[in-house]
Amino acid sequence: MTQTADRVYTDPADIERLRGLIERLPDAGLVDIELIDGSRQSSVVTVRPSLQTFLDGDGNEGVNAVVRLDDPDLANGSRYLWVDEILDIRPIHSDERTFAQPPRRP
């Protein structure tokens, strides 16, 4: 069954942009995501998403994708984000995480 999305894409350049973003979302990887509205989110990608077919509000068919992000700071632990809202993705490596840093000595 086809679901609805606010935005769907059919242009090859737009679809390639979505594919490129999806390739940068690692399974079970911690990432810092910059959204097109300028906000940032740091979360764990549960599973790399895939392009899916959706209908927009006018009934036009195209593709988009949704990524599920796990975040222990959220009440339900997860949030869903449309991939087309992502501007940039930066992986966060374990040595960049606060808990992985050695304690500072005075």
Residue frames as a rotation matrix with the C-alpha (Angstrom) as fourth column:
MET 1
0.579 0.816 0.000 0.00
0.816 -0.579 0.000 0.00
0.000 0.000 -1.000 0.00
THR 2
-0.271 -0.663 0.698 1.36
0.632 -0.669 -0.391 3.42
0.727 0.335 0.600 -0.94
GLN 3
0.094 0.221 -0.971 1.68
0.923 -0.384 0.002 5.95
-0.373 -0.896 -0.240 1.87
THR 4
0.797 0.226 0.560 1.54
0.448 -0.843 -0.297 9.73
0.405 0.487 -0.774 1.63
ALA 5
-0.176 -0.867 -0.466 4.37
0.946 -0.280 0.164 12.22
-0.273 -0.412 0.869 1.99
ASP 6
0.462 0.298 -0.835 4.46
0.199 -0.953 -0.230 16.01
-0.864 -0.060 -0.500 1.96
ARG 7
0.265 -0.479 -0.837 7.11
-0.879 -0.477 -0.005 15.90
-0.397 0.737 -0.547 -0.77
VAL 8
0.567 -0.159 0.808 7.85
0.310 0.950 -0.032 13.26
-0.763 0.269 0.588 -3.40
TYR 9
-0.011 -0.718 -0.696 10.57
-0.639 -0.530 0.557 13.24
-0.769 0.451 -0.453 -6.04
THR 10
0.779 0.257 0.572 10.71
0.261 0.696 -0.668 12.03
-0.571 0.670 0.475 -9.63
ASP 11
0.810 -0.542 -0.225 13.57
-0.539 -0.537 -0.649 14.10
0.231 0.647 -0.726 -11.04
PRO 12
0.674 -0.581 -0.457 16.73
0.431 0.811 -0.396 11.95
0.600 0.070 0.797 -11.42
ALA 13
-0.300 -0.826 0.477 18.94
-0.007 -0.498 -0.867 14.60
0.954 -0.264 0.143 -9.76
ASP 14
0.072 0.414 0.907 16.66
-0.921 -0.321 0.219 14.75
0.382 -0.852 0.359 -6.70
ILE 15
0.946 0.298 -0.123 16.55
-0.250 0.919 0.304 10.97
0.204 -0.257 0.945 -6.47
GLU 16
0.298 -0.921 -0.252 20.34
0.433 0.365 -0.824 10.77
0.851 0.137 0.507 -6.71
ARG 17
-0.332 -0.358 0.873 20.64
-0.546 -0.682 -0.487 13.31
0.769 -0.638 0.031 -3.86
LEU 18
0.549 0.609 0.573 18.36
-0.828 0.301 0.473 11.13
0.116 -0.734 0.669 -1.71
ARG 19
0.875 -0.268 -0.403 20.41
0.187 0.955 -0.229 8.03
0.447 0.125 0.886 -2.57
GLY 20
-0.071 -0.974 0.216 23.61
0.129 -0.224 -0.966 9.83
0.989 -0.041 0.142 -1.63
LEU 21
-0.132 0.108 0.985 22.20
-0.884 -0.463 -0.068 10.81
0.448 -0.880 0.156 1.75
ILE 22
0.848 0.517 0.113 20.94
-0.519 0.770 0.371 7.29
0.105 -0.373 0.922 2.40
GLU 23
0.555 -0.715 -0.425 24.41
0.301 0.650 -0.698 5.85
0.775 0.259 0.576 1.66
ARG 24
-0.413 -0.757 0.506 25.81
-0.168 -0.483 -0.859 8.09
0.895 -0.440 0.073 4.40
LEU 25
0.227 0.555 0.800 23.37
-0.946 -0.071 0.317 6.80
0.233 -0.829 0.509 7.06
PRO 26
-0.625 -0.606 -0.492 25.15
-0.494 0.795 -0.352 3.79
0.604 0.023 -0.796 8.61
ASP 27
0.388 0.691 -0.610 23.29
0.069 0.639 0.766 0.88
0.919 -0.339 0.200 10.21
ALA 28
0.753 0.020 -0.658 23.44
0.638 0.219 0.738 1.34
0.159 -0.976 0.152 14.00
GLY 29
-0.316 -0.924 0.215 25.78
0.846 -0.377 -0.377 4.31
0.429 0.063 0.901 13.55
LEU 30
0.252 0.291 -0.923 25.86
0.727 -0.687 -0.018 7.47
-0.639 -0.666 -0.385 15.64
VAL 31
-0.323 -0.297 0.898 25.54
0.877 -0.451 0.166 10.54
0.356 0.841 0.406 13.45
ASP 32
-0.408 0.218 -0.886 25.18
0.286 -0.892 -0.351 14.29
-0.867 -0.397 0.302 13.72
ILE 33
-0.225 0.454 0.862 22.54
0.974 0.090 0.207 15.39
0.017 0.887 -0.462 11.21
GLU 34
-0.787 0.054 -0.615 22.11
0.001 -0.996 -0.088 18.97
-0.617 -0.070 0.784 9.99
LEU 35
-0.023 0.883 0.469 18.62
0.837 0.274 -0.475 19.65
-0.547 0.381 -0.745 8.68
ILE 36
-0.320 -0.077 0.944 17.67
0.824 -0.514 0.237 22.08
0.467 0.854 0.228 5.93
ASP 37
0.720 0.622 0.309 16.07
0.363 -0.716 0.596 24.35
0.592 -0.317 -0.741 8.57
GLY 38
0.107 -0.806 0.582 19.51
-0.454 -0.560 -0.693 24.76
0.885 -0.190 -0.425 10.22
SER 39
0.583 0.132 0.801 18.79
-0.806 0.216 0.551 22.58
-0.100 -0.967 0.232 13.27
ARG 40
-0.394 -0.764 -0.512 20.98
-0.682 0.616 -0.395 19.63
0.617 0.194 -0.763 14.28
GLN 41
0.736 0.555 0.388 20.24
-0.677 0.580 0.453 16.22
0.026 -0.596 0.803 15.74
SER 42
-0.507 -0.845 -0.172 22.62
-0.798 0.535 -0.278 13.62
0.327 -0.004 -0.945 17.12
SER 43
0.437 0.711 0.551 21.12
-0.796 0.591 -0.132 10.14
-0.419 -0.381 0.824 17.17
VAL 44
-0.639 -0.546 0.541 21.72
-0.263 0.817 0.514 6.52
-0.723 0.186 -0.665 16.28
VAL 45
-0.193 0.522 -0.831 20.46
-0.961 0.070 0.268 5.35
0.198 0.850 0.488 12.89
THR 46
0.211 0.309 0.927 18.58
-0.607 0.785 -0.124 2.13
-0.767 -0.536 0.353 13.63
VAL 47
0.038 -0.162 0.986 18.66
0.646 0.757 0.100 0.78
-0.762 0.634 0.133 10.06
ARG 48
-0.870 -0.355 -0.342 19.74
-0.042 -0.637 0.769 2.44
-0.491 0.684 0.540 6.83
PRO 49
0.118 0.988 -0.102 16.52
-0.213 -0.075 -0.974 3.51
-0.970 0.137 0.202 5.07
SER 50
-0.698 -0.251 0.671 15.63
0.586 0.340 0.736 2.80
-0.413 0.906 -0.090 1.47
LEU 51
-0.853 0.429 -0.297 13.76
-0.519 -0.752 0.405 4.80
-0.050 0.500 0.865 -1.14
GLN 52
-0.593 0.754 0.284 10.04
0.581 0.644 -0.497 4.10
-0.558 -0.129 -0.820 -1.12
THR 53
-0.709 0.449 0.544 7.14
0.378 -0.409 0.830 5.14
0.595 0.794 0.120 -3.30
PHE 54
-0.572 0.541 -0.616 4.76
0.530 -0.329 -0.782 7.71
-0.625 -0.774 -0.099 -1.83
LEU 55
0.036 0.622 0.782 1.90
0.858 -0.421 0.295 9.92
0.513 0.660 -0.549 -2.99
ASP 56
-0.961 -0.277 -0.014 1.93
0.249 -0.840 -0.481 13.63
0.121 -0.466 0.876 -2.24
GLY 57
-0.574 0.764 -0.295 -1.14
0.110 -0.285 -0.952 15.61
-0.811 -0.579 0.080 -1.21
ASP 58
-0.103 0.506 -0.856 -2.13
-0.870 -0.463 -0.169 16.10
-0.483 0.727 0.488 -4.86
GLY 59
0.740 0.426 0.521 -1.91
-0.223 0.886 -0.408 12.39
-0.634 0.186 0.750 -5.64
ASN 60
0.571 -0.632 -0.524 1.41
-0.702 -0.044 -0.711 12.60
0.426 0.774 -0.469 -7.52
GLU 61
0.967 -0.256 0.015 3.57
0.224 0.873 0.434 9.50
-0.124 -0.416 0.901 -7.16
GLY 62
0.435 -0.895 0.101 7.27
-0.483 -0.326 -0.813 9.75
0.760 0.305 -0.574 -6.42
VAL 63
0.300 -0.423 -0.855 9.93
0.634 0.758 -0.153 8.63
0.713 -0.496 0.496 -3.97
ASN 64
0.283 -0.355 0.891 11.22
-0.739 -0.672 -0.033 9.71
0.611 -0.649 -0.453 -0.59
ALA 65
-0.084 -0.334 -0.939 12.58
0.374 0.863 -0.341 7.89
0.924 -0.380 0.053 2.47
VAL 66
0.706 0.300 0.642 12.17
-0.507 -0.418 0.753 7.91
0.495 -0.857 -0.143 6.23
VAL 67
-0.313 -0.830 -0.461 14.96
0.020 0.480 -0.877 7.18
0.949 -0.284 -0.134 8.68
ARG 68
0.843 0.502 -0.194 14.33
0.159 0.112 0.981 5.99
0.514 -0.857 0.014 12.23
LEU 69
-0.214 -0.902 0.376 16.66
-0.208 -0.334 -0.919 7.52
0.954 -0.275 -0.116 14.78
ASP 70
0.464 0.280 -0.840 17.07
0.710 0.449 0.542 6.25
0.529 -0.848 0.009 18.34
ASP 71
-0.320 -0.488 0.812 17.59
-0.148 -0.821 -0.551 8.89
0.936 -0.296 0.190 20.99
PRO 72
-0.391 0.145 -0.909 17.57
0.794 0.553 -0.253 8.03
0.466 -0.820 -0.331 24.71
ASP 73
-0.972 0.008 -0.237 16.61
0.122 -0.840 -0.529 11.64
-0.203 -0.543 0.815 25.51
LEU 74
-0.534 0.837 -0.118 13.17
-0.629 -0.300 0.717 11.14
0.565 0.457 0.687 23.92
ALA 75
-0.140 0.580 0.803 10.27
-0.911 0.243 -0.334 9.75
-0.388 -0.778 0.494 25.93
ASN 76
0.839 0.515 0.173 9.55
-0.400 0.801 -0.445 6.97
-0.368 0.305 0.879 23.41
GLY 77
0.214 -0.883 0.417 13.22
0.062 0.439 0.896 6.58
-0.975 -0.166 0.149 22.46
SER 78
-0.452 -0.347 0.822 12.79
0.792 0.267 0.549 7.06
-0.409 0.899 0.154 18.70
ARG 79
0.112 0.497 -0.861 12.00
-0.276 -0.816 -0.507 9.71
-0.955 0.295 0.045 16.12
TYR 80
0.154 0.009 0.988 11.38
0.862 0.488 -0.139 9.49
-0.483 0.873 0.068 12.39
LEU 81
-0.031 -0.301 -0.953 12.87
-0.185 -0.935 0.302 11.92
-0.982 0.185 -0.027 9.91
TRP 82
0.927 0.299 0.226 12.25
0.187 0.154 -0.970 12.43
-0.325 0.942 0.087 6.19
VAL 83
0.106 -0.963 0.246 15.56
0.843 0.218 0.492 12.02
-0.528 0.156 0.835 4.38
ASP 84
0.107 -0.055 0.993 14.81
0.822 -0.557 -0.120 14.97
0.560 0.829 -0.015 2.08
GLU 85
0.945 0.243 0.221 14.95
0.072 -0.810 0.582 17.25
0.320 -0.534 -0.783 5.14
ILE 86
0.569 -0.807 -0.161 18.63
0.538 0.216 0.815 16.36
-0.622 -0.550 0.557 5.69
LEU 87
0.896 -0.366 -0.253 21.27
-0.445 -0.733 -0.515 18.83
0.003 0.574 -0.819 4.55
ASP 88
-0.001 -0.960 -0.279 24.38
-0.680 0.206 -0.704 17.06
0.734 0.189 -0.653 5.84
ILE 89
0.968 0.213 -0.132 25.41
-0.076 0.750 0.657 13.98
0.239 -0.626 0.742 7.81
ARG 90
0.013 -0.985 0.169 28.53
-0.764 -0.119 -0.634 13.66
0.645 -0.121 -0.755 9.93
PRO 91
0.483 0.105 -0.869 29.39
0.296 0.915 0.275 10.33
0.824 -0.390 0.411 11.54
ILE 92
0.470 -0.349 0.811 30.37
-0.843 -0.449 0.296 10.55
0.261 -0.823 -0.505 15.19
HIS 93
0.068 -0.560 -0.826 33.19
-0.088 0.821 -0.564 8.15
0.994 0.111 0.006 15.93
SER 94
0.641 0.274 -0.717 33.52
0.583 0.433 0.688 6.56
0.499 -0.859 0.118 19.35
ASP 95
-0.293 -0.832 -0.472 36.58
0.954 -0.219 -0.207 8.63
0.069 -0.510 0.857 20.24
GLU 96
-0.731 0.113 0.673 34.50
0.057 -0.973 0.225 11.79
0.680 0.203 0.705 19.72
ARG 97
0.356 0.914 -0.195 31.83
0.270 0.099 0.958 10.74
0.894 -0.394 -0.212 22.23
THR 98
0.258 -0.206 0.944 32.00
-0.745 -0.665 0.058 12.40
0.615 -0.718 -0.325 25.64
PHE 99
0.837 0.129 0.532 31.89
-0.496 0.591 0.636 9.14
-0.233 -0.796 0.559 27.56
ALA 100
0.834 -0.550 0.050 34.86
0.513 0.739 -0.437 7.81
0.203 0.390 0.898 25.56
GLN 101
0.391 -0.710 0.585 37.12
-0.243 -0.693 -0.678 10.65
0.888 0.123 -0.444 26.60
PRO 102
-0.206 -0.511 -0.834 39.65
0.750 0.466 -0.470 9.97
0.629 -0.722 0.287 29.37
PRO 103
0.734 0.495 -0.464 38.93
0.679 -0.522 0.517 11.87
0.014 -0.695 -0.719 32.57
ARG 104
0.358 -0.587 0.726 40.63
0.066 -0.760 -0.647 15.23
0.931 0.280 -0.233 32.80
ARG 105
0.163 -0.406 -0.899 43.08
0.974 0.209 0.082 15.71
0.155 -0.890 0.430 35.59
PRO 106
0.961 0.259 -0.097 43.31
0.275 -0.935 0.225 19.06
-0.032 -0.243 -0.969 37.37
